[in-house]
Amino acid sequence: MRKIAALIALLTGAGCQTAPEGTVAFVGVNVVPMDSERILEDHTVVTSLGRITALGPSSESSPPRGAQVIDAHGMFLLPGLTEMHAHLPAADTPPEEVDRILFLFLSNGVTTVRGMLGNASHLLLRQEIEEGTRLGPTVYAAGPAFRASEDFTVESAPERVAQQKAAGYDLLKILEGLSVEVYDAIADEAKRVGIPFGGHVPNEVGLLHALSAGQRSVDHLDNYLDALLPDDSPLNDADAATRSRDLALHADESLIPAVVAATKIADASAVPTMALWETFNADVGVETYTAQEELKYLPAETVNAWIRSQEERRARINPEAGARVIEIRKKILKALQDEGARIVFGTDAPQVFSVPGFSIHREIAIMASAGLTPYEILASATRNAAEHFRTDEFGRVAVGARADLLLIQENPLDDAANLASRVGVMVRGRWLSEERIQARLAELASAGPQ
């Protein structure tokens, strides 16, 4: 931070006559700083060398000489958004497809992603983006997922944790199926070496045990419904398929406050992925999803695989139970928000009909329908995400923060859906105008489903 402070002092001092190349000044803009629910009207924000270097009333500020000036009068500037559950491309993905996914995130203002489908190629991807040799959102990379297998034991778990820590991954990804003993071995070693772990909650482990063990994030609100089963529920002795199908029909909503309190006490982050779970559980035809215009930005084979998957899933669902899943998840989300637990924004993109970047708009609509205010939704994708990572690098519009910004036409505190009124996106100080974004999207559409 000392180097950053010195840079800012240099750029804002009297001796700085000409701005460094790439300096940008947003003039006359209404700033949504996300340090609280407020707007700083008619301000000038200057970015240089990847950082926010100045912020103040336009009447008291002048753009540095040589800066690119963006006339943003009447517009709104807020921090770039964070996707807390992304699936980054696999190691064998062609470079052009990797760039497609990265740009789709950026095109909708997502400037930070937490990759939750890990492999070693993501470490290189993270480095390329940091060094500026590849355009993309800042990456937090999970390692290869911890999943149940015959050779994954209490004895081998600590070594695998240590290997991922040594490799430089940002977190460990937990999957279903682990025994309590193996899970605890992972948790103990993770705490010892200092690497967070998150993701799913194995059924045998259960939500309350995972929270007490220090799991940093619970993705998809995984196992929250299971935690609402009363002790005398007939599902406690049911087979896995029956339990999964009918779980929501037996959930006891009076237990919601207890699981919410446990989440807050544990200081864990809840990653709801509401839109995806609605896709999984809603009894609606696949044509509801194939009508999404953004599918044109993905390869035909991807879209066709999603269609087949959704048709197979719909044939298996219990419509009554599915509707209850959607209803109870919204109640859990609202209770988490009302009690001050940390909610962080995630959509699990790319996943079934969740197109990177574009999926945020479906997620926003569902979060709003659950009763969250525009500011609460925005906070989940900005300041809350930064708090999860215990950093002040991003998530707010403040001097010294990384220059990840979203410029829009309409006030997002009136309606979080106004994020769609995009004027441009800045990522690590690089300005992408809406004109440029649309030109690139047009290129991607020409290579999408035919």
Disulfide bonds with the S-S distance in Angstrom:
none
